[in-house]
Amino acid sequence: SFVATSSWQRVLMGNVVFASSPAQGSIGLPPPPPPITVVPQTKAAEAPKEAAGDSPRPNPGAYDDLHKKAKDLFPQPLSGCKIAMTKGISPHFSTTHTLMLDQQQPSTYSFSATYVGANQTGPSESYPVVLAEMDSNGLLNAQIINQWIAGLKSKFIIQSNAGRWQGFQTDIEYRGSSYTLGLAAANPDLLARAGMFVVNYQQSLTKNVVVGVEAMHQRSAMDQSTLLSFVAKYSTPTWRFHLTASSVGLHASFHQNAIADSQVAVEFQSSAVNRESTVTAGYAMDFPKADTTFRASIDTNWNVVSVVEKKMPPLPCTLLLSALINHSRHRCLFGIGFSLG
């Protein structure tokens, strides 16, 4: 069955609220790339952003980005070989071919296309954005993202598998001067009175403190459930702490910009459903002169992961080496990746 994206898959330890674990191949497309050509912003357009940054209560950002800083720092292990090639067809259209060779899972090939419109709302943001990806197993994911007016953004996601309709999801987000309001729905069926509905709200109390709340309601022909979550954020120019608490678990993350070109992060996840807790600590270091980035992490399950990314200018190529080792489970994974474009 179709499983919606992060709005309600945020439940800790990888479990979905009121549901089982996500189905294989659930929607998770990469963020859209900016257009190849960027129109320079005028001083008049930059002035409101500077004023917003000096505001005593700035906009808190998207709800789904609560723990993004910490999660993006942790390395993602790669098993086998991955080759990706991206080609820009025009300033607004690009395609990507990806081949994944894995010993533990069947090898797959995927093709994705991205269209970025000409309505530029920022230095690296243009709308509308249309993304589509299809793999050799027949799984199709598609997204349409658009910003209608200043602060109002919508996203529509559909998924099909081997020609069979899997489901859809729609999100609406409005960003005010000091608050963010989000609405989402997955597979709503008004006749059967079924579906999943989410509403979340964040409010900046001061320049550093943000609080928020999210309500999720899932209804089917046999049952219905509601979950309420509370969030809190404290941020400074060099570090940030985020907390999400609900009746099914606790999620906390800490991220800090350490010395030059280095970052550290710690994440704590606890689930009352399966009564498990996990702590993950990691760091990332950039070596600008060598065009190299190194990431490493370790968690309480004794998974040690490291990833090295090496850019090879003047060619638009990136080489990736990945390793995971777990002595307690006698498990090792090694991978190599190559990206062109």
C-alpha positions in Angstrom: 0.0 0.0 0.0 1.0 3.6 -0.5 2.9 5.1 2.4 3.1 8.9 2.7 6.3 10.8 3.1 8.1 12.3 6.1 5.2 14.3 7.5 3.9 11.2 9.2 6.9 8.9 8.9 8.8 10.9 11.4 8.0 8.4 14.2 11.1 7.2 15.8 13.2 4.0 15.2 11.8 3.8 11.7 8.2 2.9 12.6 5.2 4.7 11.1 2.5 6.0 13.4 -0.5 3.7 13.5 0.9 1.7 10.6 3.6 -0.8 9.7 7.0 0.0 8.3 7.1 1.8 4.9 6.6 -0.2 1.8 9.6 -0.8 -0.4 10.1 2.1 -2.8 8.1 4.7 -0.9 8.3 8.2 -2.2 11.6 9.9 -1.5 12.8 11.8 -4.5 15.9 14.0 -4.1 15.4 17.8 -3.8 15.1 19.6 -7.1 18.2 21.2 -8.4 18.3 24.9 -9.1 18.2 26.0 -12.7 21.4 26.0 -14.6 21.2 29.8 -15.3 20.5 32.0 -12.3 19.3 35.6 -12.8 21.2 38.0 -10.5 19.1 39.4 -7.7 18.8 43.1 -7.4 19.5 45.0 -4.2 15.8 45.8 -3.9 15.0 42.1 -3.9 17.7 41.3 -1.3 16.6 44.0 1.1 13.6 42.2 2.5 15.7 39.1 3.2 18.2 41.1 5.1 15.5 42.8 7.1 13.9 39.4 7.8 17.3 38.1 9.2 17.4 41.0 11.6 13.8 40.4 12.8 13.4 39.6 16.5 11.1 36.8 15.5 12.2 35.3 12.1 10.2 32.6 10.2 10.9 29.2 11.8 11.1 27.3 8.5 9.5 24.1 7.4 8.3 21.5 9.9 9.9 18.6 8.1 13.3 20.3 8.4 13.4 20.1 12.2 16.2 17.5 12.4 17.5 17.9 8.9 20.8 19.5 9.9 21.8 16.5 12.0 20.5 13.9 9.6 22.2 15.4 6.6 25.5 15.3 8.4 25.5 11.5 9.1 26.9 9.4 6.2 24.7 7.1 4.3 26.4 3.7 3.7 26.5 2.4 0.2 26.6 -1.3 -0.7 28.0 -2.4 -4.1 28.5 0.1 -6.9 26.4 3.1 -7.9 26.9 5.2 -11.1 24.9 8.3 -11.8 25.1 10.6 -14.8 23.2 14.0 -15.0 22.8 15.8 -18.3 21.5 19.4 -18.6 19.3 19.5 -21.7 18.4 23.2 -21.3 18.6 25.9 -18.6 15.3 24.5 -17.2 15.4 20.8 -18.0 17.8 18.0 -16.9 17.9 14.2 -16.9 19.7 11.6 -14.7 20.6 8.0 -15.3 21.4 5.9 -12.2 22.7 2.3 -12.2 22.9 0.5 -8.8 24.7 -2.9 -8.6 24.2 -4.6 -5.2 25.1 -8.1 -4.0 22.4 -8.1 -1.3 19.5 -6.7 -3.4 18.6 -7.0 -7.1 20.4 -4.5 -9.3 18.3 -1.6 -10.6 18.4 1.1 -13.2 16.4 4.3 -12.8 15.8 7.3 -15.1 14.7 10.7 -13.7 13.8 14.0 -15.3 13.6 17.5 -13.7 11.9 20.6 -15.0 12.5 23.9 -13.2 10.3 26.9 -14.3 11.3 30.5 -14.9 9.5 32.1 -11.9 12.5 32.8 -9.8 11.8 33.5 -6.1 15.3 33.5 -4.8 19.0 33.1 -5.7 18.5 29.3 -6.0 14.7 28.8 -6.1 12.5 28.8 -9.2 9.0 27.4 -9.7 7.2 25.4 -10.8 9.3 22.3 -10.3 8.3 18.9 -11.8 10.3 15.8 -11.0 9.7 12.2 -12.1 11.6 9.0 -11.6 11.0 5.5 -12.8 13.1 2.4 -12.2 13.5 -0.9 -13.9 11.0 -2.5 -11.6 8.2 -0.2 -12.9 8.0 2.0 -9.8 7.1 5.6 -10.8 7.4 8.6 -8.4 6.4 12.1 -9.5 6.3 15.5 -7.7 4.9 18.9 -8.7 6.0 21.8 -6.5 4.9 25.4 -7.0 4.9 28.7 -5.1 1.7 30.5 -5.9 2.3 33.7 -4.0 5.0 34.9 -1.5 5.0 32.4 1.4 2.4 30.0 -0.1 3.8 26.8 -1.5 2.2 23.5 -2.5 3.4 20.0 -3.4 1.6 17.1 -5.1 3.1 13.6 -5.1 1.9 10.5 -6.9 3.2 7.0 -7.0 2.4 3.9 -9.2 4.0 0.5 -9.4 4.1 -1.6 -12.6 1.2 0.4 -14.0 -0.9 0.1 -10.8 -2.0 3.1 -8.9 -0.4 3.3 -5.5 -1.7 6.6 -4.1 -1.1 10.3 -3.8 -0.3 13.0 -1.3 -0.7 16.7 -1.3 0.9 19.3 1.0 0.3 23.1 1.5 2.6 25.3 3.4 2.3 29.0 4.3 5.1 31.0 5.8 4.4 34.2 7.7 6.8 36.6 9.1 7.2 34.7 12.4 5.2 31.4 11.9 4.7 28.5 9.5 1.5 26.6 8.9 1.4 23.3 7.1 -1.4 21.0 5.9 -1.1 17.6 4.3 -3.3 14.7 3.2 -2.6 11.3 1.9 -5.0 9.1 0.0 -8.1 11.0 1.1 -11.4 9.2 0.3 -14.4 11.3 1.2 -16.9 8.6 0.3 -15.2 6.0 2.4 -14.3 8.6 5.0 -10.7 7.3 5.1 -7.2 8.7 4.7 -4.5 10.5 6.6 -4.5 14.2 7.5 -1.8 16.3 9.1 -1.7 19.9 10.4 1.3 21.5 12.0 2.1 25.0 13.2 5.4 26.6 14.4 5.8 30.0 16.1 9.0 31.9 16.8 8.8 33.3 20.3 12.2 35.0 20.1 15.1 35.2 17.7 16.4 31.9 19.1 13.3 30.0 20.5 10.6 28.3 18.4 7.8 26.1 19.6 5.2 24.1 17.6 2.6 21.4 17.5 1.5 18.8 15.0 -1.7 16.8 14.9 -2.0 13.6 12.7 -5.3 11.8 12.2 -5.6 8.5 10.4 -8.9 7.0 9.5 -9.9 3.7 7.8 -13.1 1.7 7.5 -12.2 -0.3 10.7 -10.4 2.2 12.9 -9.3 5.8 13.5 -6.4 7.3 15.5 -5.0 10.7 16.4 -1.6 11.6 17.5 -0.4 14.9 18.9 3.3 16.0 18.8 5.1 19.0 20.4 8.3 20.5 19.1 10.8 23.0 20.4 13.9 24.6 18.9 16.7 26.6 20.2 19.2 28.0 17.7 22.3 30.2 17.8 24.6 31.2 14.9 26.9 28.2 15.7 24.7 25.5 17.2 21.1 24.3 17.3 19.0 21.9 19.4 15.7 20.4 18.2 13.2 18.3 20.2 10.1 16.4 19.2 7.9 14.7 21.8 4.8 12.6 21.5 3.1 9.7 23.2 4.9 7.2 20.9 8.4 8.5 21.3 11.0 11.2 21.7 13.4 12.6 19.0 16.2 15.1 19.9 19.1 16.3 17.8 22.0 18.7 18.3 24.2 20.2 15.6 27.2 22.5 15.9 29.6 24.2 13.5 32.9 23.4 15.2 36.2 24.7 14.0 36.7 25.8 10.4 35.2 23.4 7.8 34.0 20.9 10.4 30.6 20.0 12.0 29.4 17.6 14.7 26.0 16.2 15.4 24.3 14.0 18.0 20.8 12.4 17.5 18.7 10.6 20.1 15.6 8.5 19.1 13.4 6.6 21.4 10.3 4.7 20.5 7.6 3.6 23.0 6.1 1.3 20.4 9.0 -1.2 20.3 10.7 0.1 23.5 14.0 0.8 21.8 16.3 3.8 21.9 19.3 4.8 19.7 21.9 7.4 19.9 24.0 8.4 16.9 27.0 10.7 16.9 28.9 11.9 13.8 31.1 14.5 12.3 32.0 15.9 8.9 35.1 17.6 7.7 35.7 19.5 4.5 39.2 19.8 2.9 38.7 22.6 0.4 42.2 22.5 -1.0 41.7 18.8 -1.8 38.1 19.1 -2.8 37.3 16.3 -0.4 34.6 15.8 2.3 34.9 13.1 5.0 31.9 12.0 7.1 31.8 9.4 9.9 29.3 8.2 12.5 28.8 5.6 15.2 25.6 4.6 17.0 24.6 2.5 20.0 23.9 -0.5 17.8 27.7 -0.5 17.1 27.4 0.6 13.4 30.5 2.5 12.4 30.0 4.3 9.0 32.5 6.4 7.0 32.1 8.0 3.6 34.7 9.9 1.6 33.6 12.2 -1.3 36.3 13.4 -3.7 35.6 15.9 -6.4 37.8 15.9 -9.5 37.9 19.3 -11.1 38.0 20.5 -13.8 35.8 17.5 -14.7 32.3 17.5 -13.2 32.9 14.2 -11.5 32.6 13.0 -7.9 34.1 9.8 -6.5 32.5 8.3 -3.4 33.9 5.5 -1.1 31.8 4.0 1.6 32.3 1.5 4.4 30.2 0.1 7.3 31.3 -2.3 9.9 29.5 -3.8 12.9 31.7 -6.1 15.0 28.8 -7.3 17.2 26.9 -8.6 14.2 29.9 -9.6 12.1 28.7 -7.4 9.3 30.7 -5.4 6.7 29.5 -3.4 3.8 31.7 -1.6 1.2 30.6 0.5 -1.7 31.9 2.8 -4.4 30.0 5.5 -6.3 30.7 7.7 -9.3 28.7 10.7 -10.2 29.1 12.6 -13.5 27.4 16.0 -14.2 
